[in-house]
Amino acid sequence: MKQIFRILGGLLTLAVVVVVVFALYVQARGIPRYTVPQVAAAAVAPGAPAQLALGEKLVQASCADCHLNQQTGRLSGHQLLDTPKEFGAVYAANITQDPAHGIGAWTDAEIVALLRTGIGRDQRYRLIMPHFVYMSDEDVQAVLAFLHSGHPWVKADPTPSHEQEPSFLLKALANTVMKPTPLVPGPHVAPAPTDTVAYGHYLVVGRYQCYECHSHDFKTNNALHPEQSAGYLGGGNALVDAQGQPVLSRNITGDRATGIGTWTPAQLAAALRVGQSPHGPLRAPMPKYTTMTDAETAALYAYLQSVPKLTNNVPLSSPAVATR
């Protein structure tokens, strides 16, 4: 018996040592740095009106929520108040054309590498930022054209990007489950809008990243194989609004009892564009995709009705409910 206790005591001591060493390692390393991926991206010429309009639409949908500073009126960044308090203080960076404090000195290849993998030109891994692994090359080129444009949002602003103030928890996650995404060889081409289900799939995993919030948990999302994310599109992911109040993402599979199986295409379009669902207004952080086209809403509806139906009853009457 004494032998058993000695073995158990030794194992417990070893476990404590491992935990302490890991904690010291995480605290010392902080947020990891990685080799900047080499991306083949030609410099983008001044955009045509249609390309600039698409770029503005994509930046408004995917970047402005985090990077648009209401005080400067530009994409100069600010503190993200809709991240869990347990993560510490997290800040969106200045992505205006300022060469010192923004991305004015970045090459297009460096910007594309960041968009697709989360790694910046300084080798720093960007926390929280989604990785647009499967965004089409055409959409990426439109984003680049907009970032190079004369739009007020992207004009050079000298506001310095705030240093991140991550908690130990966020540092630990960044050293374990939160990792950059490897580059997926291209070319990346979006399906034709007439192929509604395929186009809807592209919108969910490529352009708008709906699955990121609507699957079970950010920590178990699979950026390389989104459909393998735990609870894919079944909701229940714990988010917070700008006031720090908990918000659960909705089940957007076609399950009739707990998802959107009874919704009509028009009801989904209204939810996406103006934030009005059949059950009432949608809460932040669900954005309003005011510029989403009829082809996009129709494709999203077709695809969401085609995915495996998951039964996950996120309470509709709770104040902590949203569709993102």
N, C-alpha and C positions, 0 to 999 in steps of 0.2 A: 504493500500500500504506500509506504514512504517513497518507494521508487516511482510510483505513478504520480504522486504529488510533486516530486522533484522534476519529473518530465513536464508536467502541466505548468509548474512554475517557470521552468526554462522557456517553454513555448510562449507563455504570457509575457515574459520579459523581452523575448525576441520580437513579439508583436508590438510591444510598446516602443522598442527601439526603432523598428521599421516606421511606425507612425511618426515618431519624433523626427527621424531623418527625412522622411517625405515632407513633413511640414516645414522644416528648415530649408529644404531644397526649393519648395514652392515659393516660400517667402523671399528667398534670395534671387531666384530666377525671375519671378514676376510673370508678366505676359511674355510668352516665348517669341523669338524672332526666327524667321525662316529665310532660306535662299529665295530671292525674287524669281518667279517663273519667267522663262523666256517665251514671249508671245510674239508671233508674227502678225504685226498690225501696221499697215501702211498709214501714213499721215492722212488725216481726213481733210478733204478740200472744203471750202465754204459750202454750207449746205443749201440745197434748193428749198423753196418754201415748204413743199410737202414733207421733206425730210426733217426740217426744223420743227414743223408742227408735230410730227411723230415724236421727235426727241423731247419736246416740251411736255407732251402728254405722258411719256414714260418717266421723265424726271419728276413731274408732278405726282404721278402715281406711286413711285417707288423711292424717291429721294427726298422730296420736299418735307414730308412729315417730320423727318429727323434733322435735316440740314438747314431748312429755311428759318432764319432768325427774324422774328417779327419786328425787332427793333431796328435792324439794319436793312430789312427788306431784301436780303440777299442770302445765298446759300453759305453763310459764314459760320454755321454751326451753333449749337447751344447744348445745355444739359438735357439729357433725356430723362424726363420725369415719369415715363411709362415703363421703366424697367424695375424689376424687383429691388426693394430697398436692400435686400441681402447681398446685392451685387456691388454695393458701394455707389459712388458717383461716376456715371458714365456720360461721356460727351460726344456729340457728333462733331466731325471736323469741318474746317473751312474748306469748301471745294469750289471757291470762286477762282477767277483767273489771276489772283494775286500770286506773283512768283515766289514770294518769301513765306507767306502764311497760308496760301491756298495751294492749288495744283497747277498754277500757271507755268511752272518750270517742268512739269511732268511730260513725258512723251505719251503718245497715244497707246503704245504698247504697255507702258506702265499702268495706265488707267485701266486698260482691258484686263491686265493681270489682276489688279485689285478687284474689279467687278466679278471676275470669274472664280477667284480663289480666296479673296480676303487678305492677301498679302500686299502691303504697300511698298513703294520704292525704297523705303528706309528699313525694309525687312520686318517691320512690325506687323503683327497680326491684328486686324481690326475686329474688335469684339462686337457682338450683337448684329453687325451688318450682314444682310443676306448675301448669299453667293449666287450669282446669276449664271450657273453652270451651263444651262441649256438655252439661254437667251439667244435668239437668232443673230447671225452676224449683221443682218440688215438693221435690226433693232439696236444693237450695240453701236453701229456706225451712226445711227440717228442720235443716240445719247451723246456721243463724242461731238457731233456737229453742233448740238445744242450747247454743250459746255464751252465750245469755242465761239459761240455766237455773241451778238451784242445785246442779248436779253438782260434786263436789269438784275435778274437773280444771279447771274454768273459774272457780272462785272467785278473787276478786282476790288477786294475789300481787305484792308490790312488787319482785320480782327484776328489775333493769334488763336490757333486751335488750342483749346484747354487741355492740359495734361489729364490723362485718365486717373481716377482715384479708385482702383478696383479693391474690393474686399478680398479677404483671404479665400472665401468661397469661390469668387470669380476667378482668382488666380489658379485655384485648384482645378476648377472646371477647364480652364484654358490649357492646363497641363495634362488633362486626361481625356475628356470627351468632346471638348470644343476645339476642333482642329480646322486648319485650312482645307479646302477641297482641291484635289488634284485636277490639273487641266484635262479636259476631255477633248480628244482630237476632233477637229472640225473637218469639213465646214459644217456650220450649224444653220439649217434652213427651216423656216417655219412652214407648216403645211398650208395649203390654200384654204382660205376661209370657207370655201364651198364644201370642203370635207369637214363637216361640222364637229364630229366627235374628235377627230385628230387635232383639229385646230383648237378645240376646247381644252384638250390635254396639254397642248403647247402653252396656252394661256395660264393654266393652273401650275405647271411645273417650270415654265420658262420665262414668260413675260411678267406675270403678276405674282408668282410665288404663293398662291393661295394656300398650298399645302403646308407651308411653314407654320402658319398660325392655326390652321384648322385640323392638323393632326394632333396626336395625343400630347406630345411634349417636345419642345425644342431640342432637348438633350437626346432624344431618340429619333429625331428626323434623319433621313438618309439623303444627303444632297446628291450623291452619285446615282442612287436608285430611289427616287422619291416615293414610288408606289410601295416600297418596302418599309417606309416609315411606320412606326407603331401607330395604330388607329388612324390610318390614312384617310383624311378628310372627315373623320368621325367626331371631331371636336373634343372639347374638354380641356384644352390647353389653358393653363392658368396664366393670364395676362393681368396687367394693371392699367388703369387709366391715368390721366395727367395728375389726378389728385391722390394717386397711390392706392385707389380702391380696387379690389380684385374683380376681374372680369374673366369669364370663361368663354372660350370660342365655341361657336355653334357647330353641331353636326350638319354637314352640308352634303351628305350622301343622300341617295334616293329613298331611304327608309321612310315609310309613310307615317309611322308612329312617332319617331324621334328625330327624323331628318327633314328634308325638304321634298319628300316624295309627293306631297299633295299640292305643292306650289305650282303655279302656272309660269310660263316663260315671262309674262308681263310682270308678275310679282317679283321674280328674281331680278329682272331689269330695274324695277323700282328700288329694290333693296340695294343694289349695286350703285345706282346713279344718285339717288337722293336719300338713301339711308332709311327707307320706310319698308318694313317687312309686313307680312300679313298679321303679325302679332304686335305691331307697334314700332316706334322708332328704334333704330339701332344705336347702341352706345359706342363711344370711343373705346378703344383705338381703331375701330373699324373705319377705314377711310371711305369717302364718297368718290366714286369713279365717274365724275360728271361728264367726262369726254368719251366714255366707253361707247363704242358703236353698236348698232343693232346686230351686226354680224358677230361681234364679240359676245354680247349677252346671249344670243341664240346658241352659239357654240358652247359657252360655259354651261348653259342649261342642258344641252344634249350630252355633254361629257359627264356632268355631275349625276345625271340620271343613269349613266351607263356603268359607273364604278360599282364595286361590291358594296351592297347596302350594309351598314353597320348600325346595330341597335345601341345607342348611347344617349340616354335621356338627360340632356343638359336642361335644367329647369327653365322653362320659358318665362315663368312669373318672377324669377329671381332678379334683383337689381344688378346682379353680377353676371349678366349674360350679354354677349355680343356675337356678331358673326365674323369677327376676326380676333 
